[in-house]
Amino acid sequence: MTDFQIRYGAEVAEALRAGRPVVALESTIVSHGLPRPDNLRVAREIEAAVRADGAVPATIGMVEGVLVVGLDDAQLTRLASSDGVAKLSVRDLALAAATGADGATTVAATSAVAAAAGIRVFATGGLGGVHREAAQTFDESADLTTLSRTPIAVVCAGVKSILDVGATLERLETLGVAVAGYRSRRFPGFFVTDGGFDLDWSVDSPEQVAAVLAARAAHGVQPGALIVANPLPTAEQLDPALHDRTLADGLARLAAEGVTGKAVTPFLLAHFHSATEGASLAVNVRIILRNAALAAQIAVAAATR
């Protein structure tokens, strides 16, 4: 009988046994979110950023049907350079495992697997959310429902600005997912610093985030995630006017070409990269590196409580 248990990289397994800080990282950004060959370089830089702040990186993905927490460099290279790597949400994991697929985990799948592995902090770029025109299409990311039942801290730069940000925040509230700005009461807009919406809560330090996680565990009544929304400094954001023009053009192309479902986000991100002549890619990289560093600081603070 095939063994479908989760496998652990040696360093991650040892860190979890010893109670050392570990940060989960998704692999979709490697296989689907960034162009080659930048994707592999950036994946390694993300892991290095986690290490630089004292935590162990655990990039999660699937190789030949084996779900791995803590991909090694050869496995990371395979997912970064191979064609046909599946984009795996939670619903896809068993199907992909049983069919021996190579797969990259989304925010939803990474969160679920990380929590099952005992990892409490996850760094990503931006969350999925409610898509524009969702009232007609019912297109909403599985990230939201998964986070409503997954006890993990997710450090992100808000939701991708190609989505309906206001509707996403409403859904997160309905689903009981806590959202706090990091040193800000405004929700970030991924490529841009300010996504246009106020937040009820902010946290000011990694230690304060760790205290929130400790309080949640002690209370035992809050099953969902804590989203730590970490905005880019204004000097590092994509020019807001350029962002708005590029988004409007991308949405028009999306409708004209009939792109739907899982293909929407990669399509629009590729459009941003092309239309901004690489400026959005540079911002995307800054986002994930900053979030990886903050997540590591939170994991270190949480490990010492």
N, C-alpha and C positions, 0 to 999 in steps of 0.2 A: 504493500500500500504506500502511495506517495505521502511524504511528510510535508504538510502544509503549515508547519509552525513558522512563526516569525524568526528570522535569523538576525544575529547581531554582529556588527563589526567588533573585532577584538578590543579596540580601545573604548568603544562605547559600552560594551559589556562590563569591562573592568570598572569604568567610571560609575555605572549604575550600581554595581555591587558595593563600591566604596562610598556611595553617597556623594560623589563629586558632581559639580554642576554640569549639566548637559543641555544643549540647545538643539531642538529639532529644526531641520531645514527641508524645504520641499525640493523635488527634482523637476517639476514641470517648468520652472523658470529656466532650467538647463536645457531641456529637450524641446520646449515649445515657446518659451518666453523671450529668448535672446537669439540673435542670429549667430551662425557659425562663422568663424571659429571663436568669436568672443565669448560664447556661452561657457566653454570649458575653462577658459582663463578666469572668467568672473566667478564660476562655481568654486574654483580653488581659492580665489580672493575672499569669498564669503566665509569659507571655512577658516581661512587665516584670520579674518576679523574676529570670529568667535574665539579662536585660540588666544589672540592678542589680549582679550579682556578676561582670560582666566577660565574659560569653559571649554568643554569638549563638543565639537560639532557632530551632529548625527543626521547626515543627509539620508532621506528615506526614498526608496524606490524599489522596483521589481526587476529582477534579472532572471530570465528563463523560468518564470513562474514562481520564483523565490522572493518573498517580501523581505527586504533587508533594511534594518535600522543601523545606519552607519556604513554607507557605501564606501568601498575602498577606491583608490584612484583609477584602477583598471575598470571597475564597474561604472564609475562616474564618467569616464571617457567613453565607454560603450553607449551609455544613454545620451551623451552629448553629441556623438558622431554618427549614430545609427539612424537609418530611415525606418519608418514603421513603428516607432516607439509609441505605445498607446498612452493616451491621457486618462489617468485613472482617478475617478472619484470613489467614494466609499462603496457605492453599489457595484463597481466594476472589479473589486479586488478578488473576489472568489472566482469569478469567470476568468479573469486574466491568469490567476494562479493555476487553475485546472487546465488551461490551454497552453501553458508554458510561455506566456507572453513576456516581452520586455515592456515595462511600463514606468511612467513618471507620475508621481502622486501630486494631486492638486492640494489646495489649502484644506479642503474637507478631509481627504484621505490622509494627508500628513498629520493633521490634528488628531484624527481618530486613532491612527497607529501609534503616534507619539504618546498619547494619553494611556493607551493600553500597555505601552512599554514602561510607563512610570516617569515619562519626561514631562515636566511641568511648564516649559517655556518653548515657544516656537517663533521663529523670525521669518517673515515673508515681505514681499514688496507691497502689494495691495490685495485686499479681499475681493472675492466675487460678490455679487449682490443682485439687486433687482435690475433687470435690463429695461432700457427705454422701450416704450410701447408694451410693457408687460401686461397691461390691462387687457390687451387683445391677444398677446402671444402666450401669456402665463410663463414667460421665460424668467426664471429666478435661479440663481446659483444654489447648488446643494451645500455650499459653504455655510449658508445662514442656518439651515435646520441642523446641520451637523454641529455647529458651534453652540447651538442651544442645549445640547446634551453632552458636550465634551468639556471636562474640567481642565482647561489649559489657558495659559496667558499667551495671547497672540500679539506680537509687536509688528505693526504695519504702518503704512502711510495712508490710512483710510481705505476706501474702496476705489477701484480704478475709475478714473474720471470719465471714462467712456460709458459708465452706467448711470442709472437714476439714483443719485446720491441721497436725495431726500427720502425717496421711497425705501431705500435700503435701511436708512436709520430708523424709519418707522417700523419696518419688519423686525429689525434687531430688538427694538423696544418691545414689540408684541411677543417675540420669542423669548424674552427674558435674558438677553445677552447684555452684560454690562460693558459700557464704553466709557473710557476716560482718555482725555487728551494728555499728552505728555508735555507738561509745562505750558499748556494752552487750554483755553475753553472754546476753541474753534476746531471743528472737524477738518482735518487736512484733505486736500483734493488730489492726492497721489502726485502727479506731475507738478501741481501747483500747491503752494503752502496752505491756502485757505480754500476749503471746499464749499464755503457759503453757509454753513450751519453751526449753530451754537451747541455746546455740550453742557450737561449738568455737572460733570465732574472733571477734575484734572488731578494728576499725580505729579509730584515734583522731583522724585529721585527713584533710583532702582530699589532703594531700601523701602520706600513707601509702597511701591508695587509689591514687593515681597511681603509686606505687612498685610496688604489686601488679600494676597493668596493665602496667608496664614489664617486670616479671619474667616475667609470662605471655608477653608478646611475645618476650622474649629466649629463653625456654625452647622455645617452639614446640611444646609437647606438650599444651596444654590448650585444646581447641576451644570450650568453652562460655562462658557468661556468668559474670560476677561480680555477685552480688546484694548490694547494700549496704542493709541493713535499718535504716531510720532511724526509731526510735520517737518518738512524740509525748511531750513532757514530760507528767508526770502531771496537771499543772494544766490542760492543754489537751485532755485526752482526753474522750470521752463517758463519762458516769457509768457505771461497770461494771455496776451493778445494773440500770439502765435499759437498757443494751445487752443484757444477758442476757434480760430480759423481752421486749424487742422482737424479738430473734432467735427466741425460742421461739414467739412468736405468728406471726411471719412464716413460719417453717417449717411451722407448722400450716396456715396459709392456702395456702401453696405446694402442699401435698399435697392439700388440699381442692379446689383449683381446677385441679389437674392440670398445673401449669406445669412445663415441662421445657426442656432444651437451652439455647440462647442467651438465652432469655427469663428464665432464673432470676435472673441477677445484676441486670438492670434492675428486675425485679419486687421483689426483696428490698430493693434500695437505695431504691426509691420508697416501699416500706413503712416503712423506717427514717425517711425524711424526713417522712412523714405522721405516724407514731406518736410521733416525738420532737418534733413541732412545729417542725421545722427545725433542731433541735440537731445532728443527724447531718450535715446539709448543711454547717453551719458548721465542724464538725470535718473533714469531707472536704476543704473548701477549705483549711483550715490545713495539712492533710497535704500536698496537692500543692504549695502555695506553699513550704513548708519543704523539700520534696524538690527542687523546681526550683532553689532557692537553693543547696542542697548540691551538686547535680549541676553547676551552673555553677562552683562553687569547685573541684570535682574536675577539670572540663574545663580550667580555667585552669592548675591545677597540672600536669596531664598535658601541656599544650601547651608548658610551659617546661622539660620534662625533655629 
